[in-house]
Amino acid sequence: MSEFEFDKEEFKKNVVNAVKSRYRKTIDEADKQQVFQAVAYTVKDYIIDRWIATHKEFEKQDAKTVYYMSMEFLMGRALGNNMINLTCYKGVKEALDELGFDLNAIEDEEPDAALGNGGLGRLAACFLDSLSSLGYPAYGCGIRYRYGMFAQKIVDGYQKEIPDDWLRDGNPFEIKRPEYAVTVKFGGYVRSYTDADYHEHYVQEAYQSVRAVPYDLPVVGYNNNVVNTLRIWDAEPIQQFNLDEFDKGDYQKAVEQENLAKNICEVLYPCDDHYAGKELRLKQQYFFVSASVQSAVAKYKKNHDDIRKLHEKVCFQLNDTHPTVTVAELMRILMDEKGLSWDEAWGVTTKCCAYTNHTIMAEALEKWPIDLFQKLLPRIYQIIEEINRRFVNEVKRMYPDNQEKIAKMAILYDGQVKMANLAIVAGYSVNGVAALHTEILEKQELKDFYEMMPEKFNNKTNGITQRRFLLHGNPLLADWVTDKIGDGWITDLPKISGLVKYADDEKSRKEFMQIKRENKVRLAKYIKEHNDVEVNPDSIFDVQVKRLHEYKRQLLNILHVMYLYNKIKANPDMDFTPRTFIFGAKAAAGYRRAKLTIKLINSVSDVINNDKSINGKLKVVFIENYRVSNAEIIFAAADVSEQISTASKEASGTGNMKFMLNGAMTLGTMDGANVEIVKEVGEENAVIFGLSADEVIEYELNGGYNPLDIYNSDEEIRRVLNQLVDGTYSPADHELFRDLYNALLYDGVADRYFILKDFRSYAEAQEKIEAKYRDKDGWAKSVMLNTARSGKFSSDRTIEEYVRDIWHLEKVKVEL
Ligand SMILES: *Cc1c(COP(=O)(O)O)cnc(C)c1O
């Protein structure tokens, strides 16, 4: 493939012109935001030709397309990634240097597209990058939230949520496509009638509707001219209503429709792995699903006349249960609009839809109250009722007189619509996201479904894109890797194993660790600028960045920091390798215990960082507003990757993979993809601790364990716990952290995440880390092997597996 021939002089001319025509300014008068916009529009011009050519090629080949249905796409910034994938990053950098601008500073002008919470949304973004880079036809389908994930400020140690006005300065890469707008209907009732040919018809009446308008964002493949589309939908009122034309009733309706349109895409729900049951959330789900399915069917109908063969060209992958109404919406369109019978429509639908499960946590399971659901989506509800009726009959046939099976598997039960059950019944594939997770689904959570339909179940271990998280995020290491083994790893990550042999080479180890140090200096600078804390780049950078969640156990980490601090205070001369504990995490706005944990981390940080007596041996930093753009800098600088979830709770994790790729050692439990990471890198190159998933599940079946036994018998743990409530970290209010103390010792199910149970094992693991780090050569070898053996964890591998087992797509080649 020929590299994109970048004409630097022409690029400079285009940027200068863009600044002139957009802002009536010469380039030396422009501010950085204006230069960012000009550069982005110039880059977009390169993208457009490829985008058009790609779609011409899709049409020509009549290629099957996957529609990746997701409430969340955590894209981060686009400019840097687009330049990387167009292979013009270095060219643009030089061009901007010559114009007197620093590309890094220009990139910093772009707000993150934070249309997601955490891992699930970032997975969707990595998948799009891989789909394009591998040349598979795909649409990402989602919502154009007016406000994405809130920006986090830390004020007096507390999280404060600031609205994320990411579209304020305009989004240079998006294209509004009003010509593809569709109507989405809510509420009203269903009228049915039989026509002269004895066909039943169903018509939704007295509904409210909104106009769904798509905005398309390009998803640029790496060096292959392929550009797929992320299509995100905005809602507009159906008609700018004219007062004269409406009587009073219509006036009400028109105002309501206008408000519905205003509200629907307003904001992303900031709940990660948690179901809140809000009506507006269900509206969001149906809104983007209906719009996306309508547009997929319309696109198919343009070039095909037999809707009964839709599944040959179209596949909907449901990213968790959030888009599960896809199955009922497709049934509705096929029957009510295309005239198919139930059996015909069901045959097509169950060959089009596939479901990915992301969690086994009970509080994440979506269950909508039937009355709410039926009122909002009357026709969709009817269809689900019929799916349920037929499925329950099947269960009864297979398991006569077994009420328990029905209680567990029915879609409608106990006054609720169970979305996971609907997705499993109607989908032709059900996948977990790591080997251990899929095993738990089959043996525990979804056991009954697995026994009834084992052929649907399969595993797809998550992955990450090396293009963003190494090539863009860690340019020093990326260049070094390419220097050693060539650039094949960029599109074929397993090739990075070519580095294995350099782990035994002293000079290479030195170079590798020198790059790590420079990345630590880069992060230290970021921390100084954003937190005003000085950290020592020669200390161990021990990092836990991810959503704040009890099961992820940031509390275990900070309790251990308190324990270490006690040790150092008691024994100031003890031999100790300086450590910097780095945290970054957003808590859902309404998740009180998670927010209190953030306050605790910041309070501990205040005390420790200001204690001169420990000579800077220990530092604690909470990085404000963790998001994709600063994540790239953080992963590159990490020595230790904290992956300490309660075993069985983290379905996969993807942060763990980004750390590994960037040469950090995993300190973790045998949970999610950690299991597979350890298998790839070798036990000797990671540090594992704590209960196994089986042990946790066994305890849970017996109602937990008694943490007071540990509290009473272990003096050091008792001291740490007492410090939560004796004012050590909250002198003004000794009761401030009482809730955390109670959760660990006295709650209904005390210490439900096994923090005290795993504490000693974790402390020992931390000692092992320190010992390993002291052996400089051994450490360098281990972390190099982490990078070298990360090949499995590319999202390119994950996507190839989805294609092979579920989607059955074919690659396209795009020539310009
Ligand atoms: C990768 C990533 C996540 C997921 O991290 P986990 O440790 O797997 O929970 C969350 N947020 C951002 C910004 C990420 O880049």
Ligand as a Chemical Component Dictionary entry (heavy atoms), coordinates in Angstrom:
data_LIG
# 
_chem_comp.id                   LIG 
_chem_comp.type                 NON-POLYMER 
_chem_comp.pdbx_formal_charge   0 
_chem_comp.three_letter_code    LIG 
# 
loop_
_chem_comp_atom.comp_id 
_chem_comp_atom.atom_id 
_chem_comp_atom.alt_atom_id 
_chem_comp_atom.type_symbol 
_chem_comp_atom.charge 
_chem_comp_atom.model_Cartn_x 
_chem_comp_atom.model_Cartn_y 
_chem_comp_atom.model_Cartn_z 
_chem_comp_atom.pdbx_ordinal 
LIG C1 C1 C 0 -9.828  2.190  28.907 1  
LIG C2 C2 C 0 -10.605 3.239  29.600 2  
LIG C3 C3 C 0 -11.544 2.893  30.585 3  
LIG C4 C4 C 0 -11.751 1.458  31.043 4  
LIG O1 O1 O 0 -10.850 1.207  32.094 5  
LIG P1 P1 P 0 -10.998 -0.100 33.025 6  
LIG O2 O2 O 0 -9.781  -0.059 33.865 7  
LIG O3 O3 O 0 -11.012 -1.275 32.111 8  
LIG O4 O4 O 0 -12.246 0.065  33.800 9  
LIG C5 C5 C 0 -12.255 3.895  31.212 10 
LIG N1 N1 N 0 -12.066 5.197  30.890 11 
LIG C6 C6 C 0 -11.171 5.574  29.961 12 
LIG C7 C7 C 0 -10.996 7.021  29.667 13 
LIG C8 C8 C 0 -10.413 4.613  29.281 14 
LIG O5 O5 O 0 -9.536  5.001  28.339 15 
# 
loop_
_chem_comp_bond.comp_id 
_chem_comp_bond.atom_id_1 
_chem_comp_bond.atom_id_2 
_chem_comp_bond.value_order 
_chem_comp_bond.pdbx_ordinal 
LIG C1 C2 SING 1  
LIG C2 C3 SING 2  
LIG C2 C8 DOUB 3  
LIG C3 C4 SING 4  
LIG C3 C5 DOUB 5  
LIG C4 O1 SING 6  
LIG O1 P1 SING 7  
LIG P1 O2 DOUB 8  
LIG P1 O3 SING 9  
LIG P1 O4 SING 10 
LIG C5 N1 SING 11 
LIG N1 C6 DOUB 12 
LIG C6 C7 SING 13 
LIG C6 C8 SING 14 
LIG C8 O5 SING 15 
# 
